Amino acid sequence: MNMDSAGQDINLNSPNKGLLSDFMTDVPVDPGVTARTPAVEGLTEAEEEELRAELAKVEEEIVTLRQVLAAKERHCGELKRRLGLSTLGGLKQNLSRSWHDVQVSNAYKKTQETLSQAGQKTSAALSTMGSAISRKLGDMRNSATFKSFEDRVGTIKSKVVGGRENGNASFPSPTGGGDQPLPGPAPF
């Protein structure tokens, strides 16, 4: 079943796409070439002839199997077309099956396990770092400098809040009541 390149099926939707045609894969053995290659050491002429005959038989079987496969693929494509199964549906099915195969593969399982362990170690490291930061902030809060700063903020706060409670006119009432106008823009 030799085909010339002009008669070759190049339809991308063909069930035969991706298959090599016979003229590309089934190159007959040229007797002139075999006569030029030296016989493998240790083989008699009869053994070599027997191996060549077996090789020819296997190559013929390969050609036959390719033809049967191509016919089966055409038939499969026709059945799918008649059933309304689209190429997209088949592609989705193939991708789903491939993803499942990847997930059950040893490499995927090992990678998943490694990433899980890395995540646990990262989580532990971040937790340790968070504890250290909290401890340092606690130490800093108990330092003399922070206490002094905290006292100053408290004093300013008490003056501001105390000023409101004492009826200081420079601050508006939190309830917004009274006839006093709101002060102008803030000084800062």
PyRosetta script that sets phi, psi and omega in degrees:
from pyrosetta import init, pose_from_sequence

init()
pose = pose_from_sequence("MNMDSAGQDINLNSPNKGLLSDFMTDVPVDPGVTARTPAVEGLTEAEEEELRAELAKVEEEIVTLRQVLAAKERHCGELKRRLGLSTLGGLKQNLSRSWHDVQVSNAYKKTQETLSQAGQKTSAALSTMGSAISRKLGDMRNSATFKSFEDRVGTIKSKVVGGRENGNASFPSPTGGGDQPLPGPAPF")
pose.set_psi(1, 66.8)
pose.set_omega(1, 178.4)
pose.set_phi(2, -85.6)
pose.set_psi(2, 141.2)
pose.set_omega(2, 179.3)
pose.set_phi(3, -124.3)
pose.set_psi(3, 140.7)
pose.set_omega(3, 173.3)
pose.set_phi(4, -85.0)
pose.set_psi(4, 164.1)
pose.set_omega(4, -173.2)
pose.set_phi(5, -65.2)
pose.set_psi(5, -25.7)
pose.set_omega(5, 179.5)
pose.set_phi(6, -71.7)
pose.set_psi(6, -29.0)
pose.set_omega(6, -178.3)
pose.set_phi(7, -93.9)
pose.set_psi(7, 4.3)
pose.set_omega(7, -176.9)
pose.set_phi(8, -71.4)
pose.set_psi(8, 140.4)
pose.set_omega(8, -179.5)
pose.set_phi(9, -77.7)
pose.set_psi(9, 114.1)
pose.set_omega(9, -179.9)
pose.set_phi(10, -112.8)
pose.set_psi(10, 12.5)
pose.set_omega(10, 178.2)
pose.set_phi(11, -66.1)
pose.set_psi(11, 121.4)
pose.set_omega(11, -177.4)
pose.set_phi(12, -70.7)
pose.set_psi(12, -18.7)
pose.set_omega(12, 178.0)
pose.set_phi(13, -91.8)
pose.set_psi(13, 1.2)
pose.set_omega(13, -178.4)
pose.set_phi(14, -70.8)
pose.set_psi(14, 141.1)
pose.set_omega(14, 175.8)
pose.set_phi(15, -67.5)
pose.set_psi(15, -11.3)
pose.set_omega(15, -179.1)
pose.set_phi(16, -90.8)
pose.set_psi(16, -1.2)
pose.set_omega(16, -178.1)
pose.set_phi(17, -63.2)
pose.set_psi(17, 144.0)
pose.set_omega(17, -179.9)
pose.set_phi(18, 88.6)
pose.set_psi(18, -14.4)
pose.set_omega(18, 177.6)
pose.set_phi(19, -86.6)
pose.set_psi(19, 138.1)
pose.set_omega(19, 177.4)
pose.set_phi(20, -80.9)
pose.set_psi(20, 138.5)
pose.set_omega(20, -179.8)
pose.set_phi(21, -76.3)
pose.set_psi(21, 161.7)
pose.set_omega(21, -174.5)
pose.set_phi(22, -58.5)
pose.set_psi(22, -38.3)
pose.set_omega(22, -175.1)
pose.set_phi(23, -67.7)
pose.set_psi(23, -17.7)
pose.set_omega(23, -179.7)
pose.set_phi(24, -90.9)
pose.set_psi(24, -29.6)
pose.set_omega(24, -172.2)
pose.set_phi(25, -107.6)
pose.set_psi(25, -22.6)
pose.set_omega(25, -174.5)
pose.set_phi(26, -111.0)
pose.set_psi(26, 70.2)
pose.set_omega(26, 179.7)
pose.set_phi(27, -83.5)
pose.set_psi(27, 121.7)
pose.set_omega(27, -178.8)
pose.set_phi(28, -67.9)
pose.set_psi(28, 150.8)
pose.set_omega(28, 179.6)
pose.set_phi(29, -77.2)
pose.set_psi(29, 125.1)
pose.set_omega(29, -180.0)
pose.set_phi(30, -82.4)
pose.set_psi(30, 122.2)
pose.set_omega(30, -178.4)
pose.set_phi(31, -59.6)
pose.set_psi(31, -29.9)
pose.set_omega(31, 179.3)
pose.set_phi(32, -65.6)
pose.set_psi(32, -35.9)
pose.set_omega(32, -179.4)
pose.set_phi(33, -71.1)
pose.set_psi(33, -40.2)
pose.set_omega(33, -177.8)
pose.set_phi(34, -69.2)
pose.set_psi(34, -30.0)
pose.set_omega(34, 179.7)
pose.set_phi(35, -71.1)
pose.set_psi(35, -28.3)
pose.set_omega(35, -178.3)
pose.set_phi(36, -80.4)
pose.set_psi(36, -26.0)
pose.set_omega(36, 179.8)
pose.set_phi(37, -83.3)
pose.set_psi(37, 133.3)
pose.set_omega(37, -177.7)
pose.set_phi(38, -70.1)
pose.set_psi(38, 147.0)
pose.set_omega(38, 179.0)
pose.set_phi(39, -66.2)
pose.set_psi(39, 147.5)
pose.set_omega(39, 178.6)
pose.set_phi(40, -64.5)
pose.set_psi(40, 136.3)
pose.set_omega(40, -178.5)
pose.set_phi(41, -61.2)
pose.set_psi(41, 139.1)
pose.set_omega(41, 178.0)
pose.set_phi(42, 93.4)
pose.set_psi(42, -4.9)
pose.set_omega(42, 178.3)
pose.set_phi(43, -103.9)
pose.set_psi(43, 135.6)
pose.set_omega(43, 174.4)
pose.set_phi(44, -81.7)
pose.set_psi(44, 167.9)
pose.set_omega(44, -179.8)
pose.set_phi(45, -62.9)
pose.set_psi(45, -35.6)
pose.set_omega(45, -179.9)
pose.set_phi(46, -68.1)
pose.set_psi(46, -41.8)
pose.set_omega(46, 179.2)
pose.set_phi(47, -65.2)
pose.set_psi(47, -41.5)
pose.set_omega(47, 178.8)
pose.set_phi(48, -62.3)
pose.set_psi(48, -43.5)
pose.set_omega(48, 179.6)
pose.set_phi(49, -63.7)
pose.set_psi(49, -39.8)
pose.set_omega(49, 178.8)
pose.set_phi(50, -64.1)
pose.set_psi(50, -42.5)
pose.set_omega(50, 177.9)
pose.set_phi(51, -64.8)
pose.set_psi(51, -39.2)
pose.set_omega(51, 178.2)
pose.set_phi(52, -64.4)
pose.set_psi(52, -39.2)
pose.set_omega(52, 179.0)
pose.set_phi(53, -65.7)
pose.set_psi(53, -42.1)
pose.set_omega(53, 178.4)
pose.set_phi(54, -64.7)
pose.set_psi(54, -40.4)
pose.set_omega(54, 177.1)
pose.set_phi(55, -60.3)
pose.set_psi(55, -45.1)
pose.set_omega(55, 179.4)
pose.set_phi(56, -62.0)
pose.set_psi(56, -40.6)
pose.set_omega(56, 179.8)
pose.set_phi(57, -64.7)
pose.set_psi(57, -44.3)
pose.set_omega(57, 179.8)
pose.set_phi(58, -64.6)
pose.set_psi(58, -41.9)
pose.set_omega(58, 177.8)
pose.set_phi(59, -62.2)
pose.set_psi(59, -38.7)
pose.set_omega(59, 178.2)
pose.set_phi(60, -65.2)
pose.set_psi(60, -40.6)
pose.set_omega(60, 178.1)
pose.set_phi(61, -64.4)
pose.set_psi(61, -38.9)
pose.set_omega(61, 178.2)
pose.set_phi(62, -61.4)
pose.set_psi(62, -44.2)
pose.set_omega(62, 178.2)
pose.set_phi(63, -59.9)
pose.set_psi(63, -45.1)
pose.set_omega(63, -179.4)
pose.set_phi(64, -63.2)
pose.set_psi(64, -44.4)
pose.set_omega(64, 179.7)
pose.set_phi(65, -63.7)
pose.set_psi(65, -37.2)
pose.set_omega(65, 177.0)
pose.set_phi(66, -63.9)
pose.set_psi(66, -40.7)
pose.set_omega(66, 179.4)
pose.set_phi(67, -65.4)
pose.set_psi(67, -41.7)
pose.set_omega(67, 178.8)
pose.set_phi(68, -65.1)
pose.set_psi(68, -43.7)
pose.set_omega(68, 178.7)
pose.set_phi(69, -60.6)
pose.set_psi(69, -45.3)
pose.set_omega(69, 179.6)
pose.set_phi(70, -60.6)
pose.set_psi(70, -42.3)
pose.set_omega(70, 179.2)
pose.set_phi(71, -65.1)
pose.set_psi(71, -40.9)
pose.set_omega(71, 179.6)
pose.set_phi(72, -65.6)
pose.set_psi(72, -40.7)
pose.set_omega(72, 179.1)
pose.set_phi(73, -65.5)
pose.set_psi(73, -39.5)
pose.set_omega(73, 176.1)
pose.set_phi(74, -62.6)
pose.set_psi(74, -44.3)
pose.set_omega(74, -179.5)
pose.set_phi(75, -63.4)
pose.set_psi(75, -43.0)
pose.set_omega(75, 178.1)
pose.set_phi(76, -60.7)
pose.set_psi(76, -45.9)
pose.set_omega(76, 178.5)
pose.set_phi(77, -61.0)
pose.set_psi(77, -41.1)
pose.set_omega(77, 178.8)
pose.set_phi(78, -65.1)
pose.set_psi(78, -42.4)
pose.set_omega(78, 178.3)
pose.set_phi(79, -63.3)
pose.set_psi(79, -43.2)
pose.set_omega(79, 178.4)
pose.set_phi(80, -62.5)
pose.set_psi(80, -41.5)
pose.set_omega(80, 179.1)
pose.set_phi(81, -62.4)
pose.set_psi(81, -44.0)
pose.set_omega(81, -179.5)
pose.set_phi(82, -66.9)
pose.set_psi(82, -31.2)
pose.set_omega(82, 178.4)
pose.set_phi(83, -82.7)
pose.set_psi(83, -7.8)
pose.set_omega(83, 179.2)
pose.set_phi(84, 81.0)
pose.set_psi(84, 16.3)
pose.set_omega(84, 177.3)
pose.set_phi(85, -79.6)
pose.set_psi(85, 121.7)
pose.set_omega(85, -175.9)
pose.set_phi(86, -86.0)
pose.set_psi(86, 164.9)
pose.set_omega(86, 175.8)
pose.set_phi(87, -65.4)
pose.set_psi(87, -36.0)
pose.set_omega(87, 179.0)
pose.set_phi(88, -63.5)
pose.set_psi(88, -41.8)
pose.set_omega(88, 177.3)
pose.set_phi(89, -62.1)
pose.set_psi(89, -41.3)
pose.set_omega(89, 177.3)
pose.set_phi(90, -65.2)
pose.set_psi(90, -38.8)
pose.set_omega(90, 178.7)
pose.set_phi(91, -64.4)
pose.set_psi(91, -43.2)
pose.set_omega(91, 177.7)
pose.set_phi(92, -60.3)
pose.set_psi(92, -44.0)
pose.set_omega(92, 179.9)
pose.set_phi(93, -62.3)
pose.set_psi(93, -43.4)
pose.set_omega(93, 179.7)
pose.set_phi(94, -64.7)
pose.set_psi(94, -42.3)
pose.set_omega(94, 178.5)
pose.set_phi(95, -64.2)
pose.set_psi(95, -42.1)
pose.set_omega(95, 179.0)
pose.set_phi(96, -62.5)
pose.set_psi(96, -44.3)
pose.set_omega(96, 179.6)
pose.set_phi(97, -65.2)
pose.set_psi(97, -41.1)
pose.set_omega(97, 179.4)
pose.set_phi(98, -64.6)
pose.set_psi(98, -42.4)
pose.set_omega(98, 179.2)
pose.set_phi(99, -62.5)
pose.set_psi(99, -41.3)
pose.set_omega(99, 177.4)
pose.set_phi(100, -62.2)
pose.set_psi(100, -42.5)
pose.set_omega(100, 179.3)
pose.set_phi(101, -62.1)
pose.set_psi(101, -38.8)
pose.set_omega(101, 178.4)
pose.set_phi(102, -64.8)
pose.set_psi(102, -43.0)
pose.set_omega(102, -176.9)
pose.set_phi(103, -65.6)
pose.set_psi(103, -30.2)
pose.set_omega(103, -179.9)
pose.set_phi(104, -91.4)
pose.set_psi(104, -1.3)
pose.set_omega(104, -179.9)
pose.set_phi(105, -73.2)
pose.set_psi(105, 152.3)
pose.set_omega(105, 179.6)
pose.set_phi(106, -63.5)
pose.set_psi(106, -39.2)
pose.set_omega(106, -179.0)
pose.set_phi(107, -61.8)
pose.set_psi(107, -43.3)
pose.set_omega(107, 180.0)
pose.set_phi(108, -64.4)
pose.set_psi(108, -43.8)
pose.set_omega(108, -179.3)
pose.set_phi(109, -62.9)
pose.set_psi(109, -42.0)
pose.set_omega(109, 179.0)
pose.set_phi(110, -65.3)
pose.set_psi(110, -42.3)
pose.set_omega(110, 179.1)
pose.set_phi(111, -63.7)
pose.set_psi(111, -43.9)
pose.set_omega(111, 179.6)
pose.set_phi(112, -62.0)
pose.set_psi(112, -42.8)
pose.set_omega(112, 179.0)
pose.set_phi(113, -63.7)
pose.set_psi(113, -43.8)
pose.set_omega(113, 179.6)
pose.set_phi(114, -62.8)
pose.set_psi(114, -44.9)
pose.set_omega(114, 179.3)
pose.set_phi(115, -65.1)
pose.set_psi(115, -36.5)
pose.set_omega(115, 177.8)
pose.set_phi(116, -63.6)
pose.set_psi(116, -44.8)
pose.set_omega(116, 178.4)
pose.set_phi(117, -63.8)
pose.set_psi(117, -40.8)
pose.set_omega(117, 178.9)
pose.set_phi(118, -63.0)
pose.set_psi(118, -40.5)
pose.set_omega(118, 178.1)
pose.set_phi(119, -63.1)
pose.set_psi(119, -41.7)
pose.set_omega(119, 178.8)
pose.set_phi(120, -64.5)
pose.set_psi(120, -43.0)
pose.set_omega(120, 179.6)
pose.set_phi(121, -65.5)
pose.set_psi(121, -39.9)
pose.set_omega(121, 178.2)
pose.set_phi(122, -64.1)
pose.set_psi(122, -42.6)
pose.set_omega(122, 179.2)
pose.set_phi(123, -61.7)
pose.set_psi(123, -43.8)
pose.set_omega(123, 178.7)
pose.set_phi(124, -63.5)
pose.set_psi(124, -41.9)
pose.set_omega(124, -180.0)
pose.set_phi(125, -64.3)
pose.set_psi(125, -42.8)
pose.set_omega(125, 179.2)
pose.set_phi(126, -65.1)
pose.set_psi(126, -38.2)
pose.set_omega(126, 177.9)
pose.set_phi(127, -63.4)
pose.set_psi(127, -44.4)
pose.set_omega(127, 178.5)
pose.set_phi(128, -62.4)
pose.set_psi(128, -43.0)
pose.set_omega(128, 179.6)
pose.set_phi(129, -64.9)
pose.set_psi(129, -40.4)
pose.set_omega(129, 177.9)
pose.set_phi(130, -62.6)
pose.set_psi(130, -41.0)
pose.set_omega(130, 177.7)
pose.set_phi(131, -63.5)
pose.set_psi(131, -42.0)
pose.set_omega(131, -179.9)
pose.set_phi(132, -63.8)
pose.set_psi(132, -42.0)
pose.set_omega(132, 179.1)
pose.set_phi(133, -64.4)
pose.set_psi(133, -43.1)
pose.set_omega(133, 178.7)
pose.set_phi(134, -61.3)
pose.set_psi(134, -42.3)
pose.set_omega(134, 179.8)
pose.set_phi(135, -63.6)
pose.set_psi(135, -43.8)
pose.set_omega(135, -180.0)
pose.set_phi(136, -64.2)
pose.set_psi(136, -41.4)
pose.set_omega(136, 178.4)
pose.set_phi(137, -64.2)
pose.set_psi(137, -38.5)
pose.set_omega(137, 176.7)
pose.set_phi(138, -63.4)
pose.set_psi(138, -43.7)
pose.set_omega(138, 177.7)
pose.set_phi(139, -61.6)
pose.set_psi(139, -41.9)
pose.set_omega(139, -178.5)
pose.set_phi(140, -65.8)
pose.set_psi(140, -38.2)
pose.set_omega(140, -178.9)
pose.set_phi(141, -65.7)
pose.set_psi(141, -30.8)
pose.set_omega(141, 179.7)
pose.set_phi(142, -86.6)
pose.set_psi(142, -1.3)
pose.set_omega(142, -179.2)
pose.set_phi(143, -74.9)
pose.set_psi(143, 159.4)
pose.set_omega(143, -178.8)
pose.set_phi(144, -64.5)
pose.set_psi(144, -39.3)
pose.set_omega(144, -179.6)
pose.set_phi(145, -61.9)
pose.set_psi(145, -45.8)
pose.set_omega(145, -179.1)
pose.set_phi(146, -66.6)
pose.set_psi(146, -41.0)
pose.set_omega(146, 179.5)
pose.set_phi(147, -60.3)
pose.set_psi(147, -42.2)
pose.set_omega(147, 179.3)
pose.set_phi(148, -63.0)
pose.set_psi(148, -44.7)
pose.set_omega(148, 178.8)
pose.set_phi(149, -62.8)
pose.set_psi(149, -44.3)
pose.set_omega(149, -179.5)
pose.set_phi(150, -62.1)
pose.set_psi(150, -40.4)
pose.set_omega(150, 178.5)
pose.set_phi(151, -63.7)
pose.set_psi(151, -41.0)
pose.set_omega(151, -179.9)
pose.set_phi(152, -65.9)
pose.set_psi(152, -42.9)
pose.set_omega(152, 178.3)
pose.set_phi(153, -63.3)
pose.set_psi(153, -41.8)
pose.set_omega(153, 178.6)
pose.set_phi(154, -61.3)
pose.set_psi(154, -40.3)
pose.set_omega(154, 179.4)
pose.set_phi(155, -64.5)
pose.set_psi(155, -44.7)
pose.set_omega(155, 179.3)
pose.set_phi(156, -63.8)
pose.set_psi(156, -41.1)
pose.set_omega(156, -179.7)
pose.set_phi(157, -63.1)
pose.set_psi(157, -45.1)
pose.set_omega(157, -178.3)
pose.set_phi(158, -65.0)
pose.set_psi(158, -35.0)
pose.set_omega(158, 177.3)
pose.set_phi(159, -66.1)
pose.set_psi(159, -42.3)
pose.set_omega(159, -179.3)
pose.set_phi(160, -68.3)
pose.set_psi(160, -50.2)
pose.set_omega(160, -178.7)
pose.set_phi(161, -69.1)
pose.set_psi(161, -40.0)
pose.set_omega(161, 178.2)
pose.set_phi(162, -62.2)
pose.set_psi(162, -37.8)
pose.set_omega(162, 178.8)
pose.set_phi(163, -63.5)
pose.set_psi(163, -37.2)
pose.set_omega(163, 179.2)
pose.set_phi(164, -70.2)
pose.set_psi(164, -41.3)
pose.set_omega(164, -177.2)
pose.set_phi(165, -69.7)
pose.set_psi(165, -30.2)
pose.set_omega(165, -179.1)
pose.set_phi(166, -83.7)
pose.set_psi(166, 2.1)
pose.set_omega(166, 176.8)
pose.set_phi(167, 80.5)
pose.set_psi(167, 28.7)
pose.set_omega(167, 178.6)
pose.set_phi(168, -61.2)
pose.set_psi(168, 128.3)
pose.set_omega(168, -174.5)
pose.set_phi(169, -73.8)
pose.set_psi(169, -15.1)
pose.set_omega(169, -177.3)
pose.set_phi(170, -78.1)
pose.set_psi(170, -8.4)
pose.set_omega(170, 178.8)
pose.set_phi(171, -117.1)
pose.set_psi(171, 135.1)
pose.set_omega(171, 179.0)
pose.set_phi(172, -71.3)
pose.set_psi(172, 156.8)
pose.set_omega(172, 178.5)
pose.set_phi(173, -72.2)
pose.set_psi(173, 139.1)
pose.set_omega(173, 178.9)
pose.set_phi(174, -63.2)
pose.set_psi(174, -24.4)
pose.set_omega(174, -179.9)
pose.set_phi(175, -85.0)
pose.set_psi(175, -13.0)
pose.set_omega(175, 178.2)
pose.set_phi(176, 76.7)
pose.set_psi(176, 8.5)
pose.set_omega(176, -177.5)
pose.set_phi(177, -81.8)
pose.set_psi(177, 170.9)
pose.set_omega(177, 175.7)
pose.set_phi(178, 93.9)
pose.set_psi(178, 172.1)
pose.set_omega(178, -176.6)
pose.set_phi(179, -95.7)
pose.set_psi(179, 4.3)
pose.set_omega(179, -175.9)
pose.set_phi(180, -75.8)
pose.set_psi(180, 133.4)
pose.set_omega(180, 177.0)
pose.set_phi(181, -74.1)
pose.set_psi(181, 156.4)
pose.set_omega(181, 177.3)
pose.set_phi(182, -69.7)
pose.set_psi(182, 145.4)
pose.set_omega(182, 179.8)
pose.set_phi(183, -68.3)
pose.set_psi(183, 166.9)
pose.set_omega(183, 179.9)
pose.set_phi(184, -69.3)
pose.set_psi(184, -163.3)
pose.set_omega(184, -178.2)
pose.set_phi(185, -61.2)
pose.set_psi(185, 152.7)
pose.set_omega(185, -178.5)
pose.set_phi(186, -63.7)
pose.set_psi(186, 145.2)
pose.set_omega(186, -176.9)
pose.set_phi(187, -70.6)
pose.set_psi(187, -10.8)
pose.set_omega(187, -178.1)
pose.set_phi(188, -113.8)
pose.dump_pdb("model.pdb")
